[in-house]
Amino acid sequence: MDTAILSEILALKNATLEEMRARYMELYGGKEPPSISKLELWKKIAYKIQEREYGVLSAEAETAKNQLINEHDPINHKTLRSNNGHAPRDKRLPIPGTVITKVYKGTTLQVKVLEKGFEYNEKVYKTLGSVVKAITKAHWSGYLFFNL
């Protein structure tokens, strides 16, 4: 990537939200930016800057990209995220089999995501919050504790 483009994109990370909104409108022909986080807005602007410089993906490349996402991306792969007709899995959770790792008070914690529950220290817990309670002896949001 051209260093000038990279510098432009990286400089935007330190821009205010209003500066980013103005840049978005400039790049997208006056269109109002969607109500999204600053990080997501930065990503959209960075993509548009690169698209302006290097062009859009070819139809073949776009098709290949979507096929790879459908086959291999656990975050966007709806089949991997489904829960066999039951209530859908929380989107913040990784797919079953993923190991969530966190260093807490100098100790590396590893929690395995199961189809129904979580495994920590060879014991199965129903919720992520109950895992955190076993670790900290206090009530925490499991999602916040593990930064999910």
N, C-alpha and C positions, 0 to 999 in steps of 0.2 A: 504494500500500500504506500502510496505517495506520502512523504513526511508532512507536507502541507495539509493534506486532507486529514491525516491522523492527528495533527496538532489542532486543527479546527474542531474535530470531534471531541478530543480530550478537553479542550478549553470549555466546551459546552457543559461538561460535568460540573464546573464551578459556577455556571450561570445561574441567575435567579430564575424562579418559575416564570415570571413575566418576560424575561429575556428569551427564555426557551419558547414560550408561547408565541412571541413575536417572530422568532426564527422559523417556527413551524408554519406560521401563516405565510411567511415569505416563500418558503419552499413548496408549500401546497397551494399556491395561488389564492391566498386570502382566506382559505377554509379555516374555520375555527377548530382548534385542536380538541380531541375528545377529552372528557374528564377522566384522566388517568394519572397514575403516579408520575412523579418527576423522572424516575428511572425509565418507565415505559415511554414517556415523551422523548427522553434522550435517545432511546433505541430507535424510535421512529424517525427522528431527525437524522441520526447517524446513517440509517439505512438510505434515506432520501439523498443525503449528501453523496454517498457512494454510488447510488443509482444514477445521479446526475453526472458524475464523473466517468463511471465505467459502463453505464447502460443497464438495461433490465436483463433478467435471466431469459434465455431462449425458452420457447415452449417445451422443448425436449428436456432442458435442465430443470424447469419447473415441475414437469411430470415426474422426473426421476427423484427430485427432492421430496415431493409429496408421497411417492411410493416408499421411499426409505423411512419417512416419518410414520406412515401407516404400518409398516412392518416391524420397525425396530425401536421407535421412541416410546418408552413406557409412560412418559408424562402426558403425551397427547393420544396415546393408543386407547381408545374407548373400551375395546374388548378387555384389555388387561385391567382396566379400572372398574369394570362392572362387578357386581356382587351377586351374580346368578339369580336375577329377578327380585332380589331383596332391595332394601333401601340402598341407594348408591353410596359407594365409599366416599369418605371425606376427601376432597381434592387436594387437601394439604398433605395427605399421607402418601408416601411412596408406595409402589406396588409391593405385594407380598414377596418376601424373600430378601428385601432390602435391609441392610443393617444401618441403623442410625447411630452415629458416633458423636460423642461429646466429651470434652475434658471438663471434669468438675472436681474442684479442690485437689488438683494434681492427679486425679485418677481418670483413666480413659474408660468411659462407659460405652457399652455396645448393646443396643436393643434391636432385636430382629422383628420386622413387621411380618405378622402372620395373616392368613385369610381372615381369621376372627381372633384378634387380640395381638399381644406382643410378648416376646420371650426375652427375659432378662435373667441372667445367672441361673439358667436352666429351669426357670419357673415361668409359667404362662400367666399373663395379666390380661384382664378384659379391656382396660383402657390405658392410654398412654399416661394419663394423670395418676393412675394407681401405681405405675412403674416409678414415676417421679416421687410419689409419696413414700414408696419403699426405700428410695435412695436418700431423700432429704429429710424424711420424717415430718414434712410439712406439706400443706396443700398448695399445689402449683398447677397452672395450666400446662399440660404436657406439650402442647404445640409451642407455647412461648419458651419453655425450658429448653426444648430441643431446636428452637429457631425454625420451626416449620411454618 
